Amino acid sequence: MNISKDDIKKALLEILDDDGEKREGKKFIFPRNVESSYNLIPGLTGIDAIKYVSIPLLISVVILAIPPYSILGLWIVKALLAVALLAGGFILAIARPVKYRNNIRCVEYLKNILSFYSRQKMFFLKPRKRGEVK
């Protein structure tokens, strides 16, 4: 078995996760899937099931309990509405909108987008010159 120095160097660089390039500044490492909770279904924890699935389930039960019960077309419409509500709850609970970041959930992502759009914005009326003091 012949192992060259280059093979050993490549293996060590791969273990140390270094491309051989010199970098300035910090190196940020983001973990792929870090969650401290137990998953009931892949991507759905117990707390998420309570938060995002139980509320649409209760609303679906209330919709199905609304009379009249004898009209088949109304039952079909109510059932489709209940299924759509439950599917929306599951989608919000399980969806991961950021590729390669499994620990960011859809609801958190939407909250971040809404807070970004509702923040106070600053607009300058006259362009400032560099080095100008107020």
Secondary structure, DSSP 8 states (H G I E B T S, - for coil): ----HHHHHHHHHHHTT--S----S------SS---S-EEETTEEHHHIIIIIHHHHHHHHHHHHSS--S-HHHHHHHHHHHHHHHHHHHHHHH---STT-TT--HHHHHHHHHHHHTS-----SS---TT---
